[in-house]
Amino acid sequence: MNSTKNLPGGVTAAVGFQAGTASAGIKYKMKRDIALIYSTVPAVAAGVFTTNRVKAAPVLVSMRRIAGGKAQAIVVNSGNANACNGEQGEQDALTMASTAAGALGISEEHVLVASTGVIGQKMPMGKVLPGILEAAGGMNPEGGAMAAEAIMTTDTVPKEAVRQIDVGGKKVTVGGMAKGSGMIHPNMATLLCFITTDAAISSACLNRALKHAVSNSFNLITVDRDTSTNDMAIVLANGIAGNPEIVGEGDDYLLFRDALTDVCISLAIDLARDGEGATKLIQVEVRNALTKEDARLAARAVAGSSLVKAAIFGRDANWGRVLCAAGYSGANFEPGQVDIFLGDEQVAQKGCSLEFSEERALDILDNDTVKVILDFNMGKSGATAWGCDLTYDYVRINGDYRT
Amino acid sequence: MNSTKNLPGGVTAAVGFQAGTASAGIKYKMKRDIALIYSTVPAVAAGVFTTNRVKAAPVLVSMRRIAGGKAQAIVVNSGNANACNGEQGEQDALTMASTAAGALGISEEHVLVASTGVIGQKMPMGKVLPGILEAAGGMNPEGGAMAAEAIMTTDTVPKEAVRQIDVGGKKVTVGGMAKGSGMIHPNMATLLCFITTDAAISSACLNRALKHAVSNSFNLITVDRDTSTNDMAIVLANGIAGNPEIVGEGDDYLLFRDALTDVCISLAIDLARDGEGATKLIQVEVRNALTKEDARLAARAVAGSSLVKAAIFGRDANWGRVLCAAGYSGANFEPGQVDIFLGDEQVAQKGCSLEFSEERALDILDNDTVKVILDFNMGKSGATAWGCDLTYDYVRINGDYRT
C-alpha cells in the first residue's frame, strides 16, 4: 500500500464526476460550507453509517435512500450537524435533497445528504437553500479541491486521495475526500468520507469492497474515542470507465478493493494526523498476535489512550503506558512475552524494562510521525492503527467550540 | 447516602488499627512514600483487583494471599508501581511483605502489598526496605492521615472517609483512604483503596458487601478511561467492635453494606474531583432508564467523554455532546424521548434543542460541581457516575510525568 497522494482531483478525479461549492454563511463569513457532488449518470452507491444510537437527520435520510443501491448526487454542508433537531431536522434534510435535485434536474431519490458541525441547532435553511442553488450553478469537473475545503470543520487541511488501476484494459480511477478532526473513534464509520469512481461494478461488490476498506482504514483511527452522530462513508461508482463490470470475487475485484482501501487508508492517516490540536501522527503496529482481532483491539487501545497520547506530546518514552493500554484492550496476549519498540529503538523486552538510549528515544519522539510497535511474539496476525497526540490545543478547541 | 466526611481518622478510625509511614526517597525528597496499615489481630480480608491483563507484581501477590480470607497488615509504597518488572518485581513485592511481617512480628502470609507510581522501573529496594522498617517503628492508632498522604502520587489532596453504625448495640466503625488521580476508569477496581472496620463479619458477607460498594462507587468514576495495572480495593474487618457476627443477608448486613458503600462513594467522589488537572467535579445522573445497566452505561459514557469534559471546562453548555456520548454508550434508549438538564436548567426536551438561558447555564457551569441529568423517560432505573473536566493541566501533568 502506498499512502502518497500521487494524483490530483479528489472527488472529481474519476470521469463523469463534478463538484460545486458555496459560502452560504452557515459556518462563518466567507468560508465555503456547502458542497455538491454530482455524477453525470446515476451511479451504483454504497455507504456505511455511524453506529451511534443518536443519528443525525441526514444520516437517517441517506441510510434509507442508499438501500436502493443508486445515487447521482450528494449534498453536504458544514457548520451545522442537523442532529437532535427532531421532525424538523428530517424535513430540512429532505428539503436540502429536493432543492439539489431540482437544481440538477435529477430524481430526488438519487440525492444523498450529509451534514457536519454543531449538534442541536436548527438548520438555517434561509442560508442553506440559496447556497445549494449557488453550488449547483457552479458544477465543475475540477471542483474536487474546493469541495474538500467546503466540508471542513475544525480540520486544518483538506484531505483528498486518488488511485488509478487498470481493469480489463480500461483505466479506472478511485478518488475521494474526507473530513473529521474531533469526535472520531473507530466504530463502523467515523467521519464524513465521499469517494467516487468511474468503475463499472455491481452493487454487491461495491458494498463488500467498501466494508473491507473502511474496516482497514477509518475503523482503525481514533482521535478522542467519541463516536459522532453524523459519520458516513459513501462511494459512488458510475461505470463510465467502461471496464468489464466487476461482479465476482476475482482478480479485478481484489484490484479494485485494494485501490479503494488504499484511498481510505490515505484519507484515514490524513485525518489522524490532523486530529484536533494534534502535533504528531501516532502509528501503532501490533505484530505476531494470535488473531487479527487481538491485534486490532490492542493497536486501537494504544492509539486511543489519553495517557499514551499525552506522553507522546510530552516526548516521554513512557512505554509502560503502552503495555498498560494493550492490557485493558481486551486483546489476548501474554504481558511477559511482549517486546515494545519506539521507531527502531527497542524500549521493552518480554514485558520488562530494557536499557535504552533516552537521547535516541527523544529524537524519535521529535518526529512528525511516531511509530509504536508491540510484538506479541505469539502468533502471526498483525494490525496497524493510527491516532494523534493529546495537546493543550485539543482542550482549547473543545472548550469553546460552540461559543 | 451522605457523602460528607463527618468523622476523622480514615484508615485508623476503627478500633484496633494502626498506621505508620516513612519518607524513603522513592517519590522525591522529603515526601512520605511508604505506608503500613496494621490490625492488632488478624482480620477477615476481601479485595477487588484491576481487570487489566497487565497486573503489577503486588497485585498478583495480594490476589493470591487474599484468597486465604485473612490479613493483618498492608504495606504500600508510592512513586513506583512495580509493574512490568518480571520475576524480579514479584520477588521485590514478596520481600516488601516479609520485611513488614518481620518488623511487625506477624505471619508473612498475612501481609498484603500495594504499589503505585511509574510503570516499568525496578523497585529501589535499598530505599524501600529501610522505609518499611521505619514505618513499622512508628505505628500509631492516629496514623491514618499520614498514611493517606503517603499513598498519593499526582493526587493534590489526601482522601479519607469514615462512617459509624450501630450493629446489635455495638458501635461499628468503617473507615478508609484512597488514592488515584489519572489512569482511572471504572473496571472492577480503579485505584488504591484501603478500608478498615472493627465489625465482626463473615468472609462471605465481607466479600459481597465490598463488591456491592465498589460497583456503586469506584466503578462509576472515570478520569481518563485508562484502567491501571495496579488498582485494588481492600477491606480488613478485625471484629474488635464485638457486634454479633454479620453472617446472613439480614438488616445488619444491609446496614454494614450501606456504610461501606457510603465510605466508598465518598472516596470515589473525592477521587473524581481530584482527577489530574481537574477544576470541576462532573456528576452525571441518568433517570428513568429501562434497566440499571442502561443507566450505568450511559452515565459512565457521558462522564468519560473527552468532548463533554472539555466543554464543561470551557463552560460551554454543549448538550449535544452529552446526548452523543449516551448514544454510543451501548445503553438502550430512544433519543427522541430524552430530556437533558444542566443543574436545574432544562437544556433539551425530547432529544431536541430547547430555548434556555445561556446566562443561567454559564452560572451553573461556574460551580465546582456540575450536575448533568439525562431523563430517558422510559423506565424506572437510574444511576449516577462521576468524572471531572478535561483541562490544559491534564495534558501538562501527563506530558512529563516520567521525566
Interface residues (C-beta under 8 A of the other chain):
Chain A: T51 N52 R53 V54 K55 A81 A83 C84 N85 G86 Q88 V118 I119 G120 Q121 K122 G182 M183 H185 N187 D224 R225 D226 T227 S228 T229 S305 S306 L307 A310 A311 F313 G314 D316 A317 N318 W319 G320 R321 L323 C324 A325 A326 G327 Y328 A331 F333 P335 G336 A348 K350 G351 C352 S353 L390 T391 Y392 Y394 V395 R396 I397 N398 G399 D400 Y401 R402 T403
Chain B: T51 N52 R53 V54 K55 A81 A83 C84 N85 G86 V118 I119 G120 Q121 K122 G182 M183 H185 N187 D224 R225 D226 T227 S228 T229 S305 S306 L307 A310 A311 F313 G314 D316 A317 N318 W319 G320 R321 L323 C324 A325 A326 G327 Y328 A331 F333 P335 G336 A348 K350 G351 C352 S353 L390 T391 Y392 Y394 V395 R396 I397 N398 G399 D400 Y401 R402 T403
